[in-house]
Every structure is written in C-alpha cells, then in structure tokens.
Amino acid sequence: MGERTPHLDPSARAALVGLTAGHKRAHVIRAVLEGVAFSLRDTFTIFKEMGVSVGNIRLGGGGARSPVWRRIQAEIYGGTIETLGFEEGAAYGAAVLAGVGCGVWPSVDAACEAVVKVASKFIPDETVVRHMTERYQAYRKIYPALRDIA
C-alpha cells in the first residue's frame, strides 16, 4: 500500500533485509513491528530537523495494550512511552474538541489537562536504545537503496 509518512511514496514496498533460514515467524512479526516504529521515528527525525521538539510520546487505542509494541516503540524512539487511560483515541479527541467548541474548556490545552490521563509509562533500557539507534541508521539507508529497484 506504499508509505505515507514521511516519504509519501505509494509505490514503496516492504523488504525483509537480513532474513535467514534460522529466522522464525516471531522474528518476521517483530521485524514488521520494528519497521513500522522505524518509519514513525523518521517523522520524529524530521520534526527535530525542523526545530520542533517532541515533549511526550503517548500511545492510545488497542495497540497500546501490547507490552511488546510499547517496548519496541520506546526502544526505537529512545524515550519514555506514556500509555493513556482510555482506548477510544480519535473519538475521545473529537469529544474533547467538541467540549472546547461548546465552551466546557477555554482551550484544547486546558481540556487535555483536565481529561487526558497517563495510565502507565515505559522507560526503555539505554543499552537497547543504543542498539536500536544503530539499527535505525541502517534502516535509513534501506529505503533509498531499494526505492529504485522495487
């Protein structure tokens, strides 16, 4: 289905680089999750290049229930992951915005302060973060290398 963020390339295709006969189904699933997180880290990299700071990384929705997914993201992003106390995600956000529009809260910041609560935090192991940062540097080389041959 291509890539939307940050490359906006509908022709992009997935690749399993370094796959051996010793890898099992779980390795491939983990590799897919890591690939998604590396792609999202690309967005954080662009923010940093633009001088936009990211203060908190918060997860919500069904995927946030997975401890493995939270760990992968924390290790790849290199920071604490906060899980929100609700799963509704977009619907919850729409309700908060409606509350601001109706005057329940004076601003989006005030509304979030009142109703968005962090349920848990995951702090990654710095040794793993360093390893995943090395893997991310390799990942950044893969997309341009494969783009012209896919």
N, C-alpha and C positions, 0 to 999 in steps of 0.2 A: 504493500500500500504506500510505499515511499516514506519519506521523512518530512515532518512538518517543522519541528523545532530542533535546532536553529537553522537547518540547511534549506528548508523549503524546496525539497527535491522529490517530486512524485515518482521519479524513476529509480530512486535509491532502493537497494535490495539488501537483505541481511546476508551475513557471511559468518561462518564459524572458522576462525583462524586458529590454527594450532591443534585442531582436533586429531586425536589418535584413537587407535583401536582399544586402548585402555580406558577411554572415557565412557561413562555410563549415562543413562537417561538423566539422572540427577545432575550430572556435570553440565549437560546441554541446557537443562532448565535454568540452572544457576547462571550459565553464560548469557542466556537471553535476558534474565533479570539484570545482570550487570551491564549488559549493552544498553538497556533502557535507562538505567541510572547514569551511565557514562554520557548518554545523549542529553539527559537533563542537566548533567554537570556542565556540558557545553554552554547551556543557557546561563548558568552562574558565571562562567568564564567571560561570556560576552558582557554581562552586567558589570563585572569587575573592570573590563577594558573600557567601559563607558563611564566609569566612576560612580556606578550605582551600588551602594552597599546593601547586602542582604543581612538583616539582623537575626532573623529566626527562620528556621525551616520547619514548617508544620505540615503534618500529614492528617488527612481525614478520609472518610469513606471506608469501604470494605477492605481495600488493600492494606490499610493502616493496621488492621487486626493481625497481620502476619509479622511475627517477630523476625523472621528471616528477611523479609522485604525492608523492614525498618533498619535492621542491622546493615544490610547491603547499602542502603542509601546513606546512612550515617558514615560508613567507612569510605564510600566513594566521594561524598561531598566534603568529608573531612571535618564534620562538626556535629553538634548535638541535634538530634531529631526530636521534635515535640509531637506527640500524638494528641489530637483534640478529643474532647469528651463527648463528641457526637459523630454520627456517621452520615448524616444527611447531605453534607457537602454543599452542592450548588443550591439545593432547595433552602437550606439553612441560611446561606448567604443572601439569597433572594429575600427571605423573610426579614433579615437584618436590614437590608437596604430599604425594604418597604417600611419598616419601622422608622428609619431615618426620614424617609419621604413623608410620612404621616406625622412627624414631629415627636415621636416617642423618645428619640435621642437627638441631640443637636448636631451630631456629626457621625460619620462612619467610625472614626477613631473612638468616640465615646460609646457607640453601640458595641463595638468589638470589646472594649474594656469591660463593659457590663455583662456580656453574654458569652464571649468566646473563652473557654477554659481549657487549659492544658491538663490532660489526664495522666500523661506519663512522658518521661524523657529517656532517650537512649544516648549515652555518651560512648563514642567509639574508642577502641584501643588504638593509641597513636602508632604503634608498630604496624598494625594492619592498614591504617590510613596512609602511612608512607608507602607501603607495598601497593596499595590501590592507586596512589598518585602516580607511581611508576607505570602501572598498567594503563592508567588514563592517558599518559603521554604516548604510549604505543597505540592506544585506541585512536587518538587524534591523527595519527599518521595513516590509519587504515582507510578511512572514508575517502580522502583524496586519491589514495593509491588505487582503490577499487572502482571509483566513480567512472573512469574512462573505459573499464573493461567489462562492466556488468551488463 
